């Protein structure tokens, strides 16, 4: 495949060189045959020929010949009528130019031959040889250097370097060839005729190299069907098809542009140039229809494919009719409608396939966003710039309307401004998201953890403010480009903002309170706070409120102005206290000793030990109750883990108290009196219980004892 592609590339270069020389010699061919036979005309005849060759004189004579009483009538007053009259004049001029096509070419060749009689053919041939020698010499020398470098560093020669090695020599050829062309001594008319051919030749080679660099890796790829569906931008067969078709289209457009510019340089009348452009456009139309009908598509129903092909063919024919009618602005808008969406989709898919989307490094993430969004911005900006140029030179019927001119240019500038704003927003958003992701990583350093929580709190708010700011600035710039005076708009917005501020004091209070809460670092995302009747874990912020997730599940959306004093339970450390009642006959010293052992056991626990700052300790006797002694215990833990440690400590206290005979306090009832009265009271109680049980049994139909 590499050998075949190399032969194909060399064949394209050779064919382009031969085509270039054939076009040149077609113009200067008669010179060698006529140089010895034709004698120079007299000086007055040469002056007359020079005057007749002047573009202004030829245009004036053509306007006098085609002038009619209708043309001398008053010009139409409406845009539509002017447009229809311009189209009609354009088509009539093309019809009248049919019999003058070949004579004009013969006259142009004769004019070049007459200019070269005093210059000679040999200097011209030397000039062409100089261009080819300098251009191809610089190209082949750079290819040789890059080939040696690729052999030495084959392991580091990536796809990007391969594309550079394919395109860079052509750039060097373009620079060297144009420099040699400028330094050569050419007759003025021949120089004007050769310049578009040389530029078209260079541009075609560069575009073919770029298309090859983009599509050739996919065309040469060997993948399984599954991998092809998942990762490949284009299937190998589709890539080969579009590579071949892109070469054909590039050559066709280069020839059409070169011929049109050549005819303009040789002072062809405008109607003859339009006729030639229509004929060349018909050739391009046939190539476009053939490409649309043969293009590789996914498996779709036959009826749907036929309908789609019919619509595409009809649209292509409409574009050709617009081109023939001289409506270049509408023609290029149609080209953009047909070609820009698939080109942008292909560009985005290609950049995503080439770039490392899993990168977490800041510079690599910015590079990915800049390449992906920047490619779209460059493509659409170039399309808008070219449409503005076409409108400037071909929108004569429309450009007379100042309002339409302002709106058209404002729309083009607005598209570019919105794309630039999108690029800036994507870069800023990716940087903020990257910082948020980095702040979400768990770290052991408490200071770093605090900084990360603060970043996770503030960065989303900054992202929202930045999005609103970029959107407002972009909209104001677009309105300014459309001719809208944004000064009064900004002033009115300020007055309106003051009125809204007075009418929505609560909203302003919430926003300002939120700003001060953030400045005071009162709470962060992930912390557990309590404010009045609201408590929960901070989940997120908005401009005016905070969302709190209660430990039982409900979520509270609390405006900042309603928070008041905030109790943060997740900052630095937590002291947890609890009380236990023991009986009066318990040994307090023994209790303190066994609790100390429980504290040591908790510190040795692999799960709970890292969460404890100060283990559980008995502080002493809190009070004397009715049934026992109240003892106070405390411990210091990391925020949010006090409940877990306390539950484990209380379970150990119960087990140890039971093992050491320490009794918890419980209420008891003592009945005072002699034994006879106690026995009688007990007997009476037993009789009452027996009677109650007998009554229940009779009610349920059960036998009694």
Buried (B, 14 or more C-beta within 10 A) or exposed (E): EEEEBEEBBEEBBEEBBEBBEEBBBEBBBBBBEBEEEEEEEEEEEBEEBEEEBEEEEBEEEBEEEBEEEEEEEEEBEEEEEBBEBBBEBBBEBBEBBEEBBEEBBEBBBEBBBBBBBEBEBEBBBEBBEBBBEBBBBBBEEBBEEBEEBBEEEEEEBEEEBBBBBBBBBBBBBBBBBBBBBEEBEBBEBBBBBBBBBBBBBBBBBBBBBBBBBBBBBBBEBEBEEEEBEEEBBBBBEBBBBBBBBBBEBBBBBBBBBBBBBBBBBBBBBBBBBBBBBBBBBEEBBEBBBEBBEEEEEEEEEEEEBEEEBEEBBEBBEEBBBBBBBBBBBBBBBBBBEBEBEEBBEBBBEBBEBBBEEEBEEEEBBBBBBBBBBBBBBEBBBEBBEEBBEBBEEBBEBBBEBEEBBEBBBBBBBBBBBBBBBBBBBBBBBBBBBBBBEEBEEEEEEEEEBBBBBBBBBBBBBEBEEBEEEBEEEBBBBBBBBBEEEBEEEEEEBEEEEEEEEEEEEEBBBBBEBBEEBBEEBBBBBBBBBBBEEBBBBBBBBBBBBBBBBEEEEEEBEBBBBBBEEBEBBBBEEBEBEBEBBBBEEBEBEEBBEBBBEBBEBBBEBEEBEEBBBEBBBBEEEBEEEEEBBBBBBEBBBBBBBBEEBBEBBBEBBEEBBEEBEBEBBEEEEEEEEEEEEEEEEEEEEEEEEEEEEEEEEEEEEEEEE
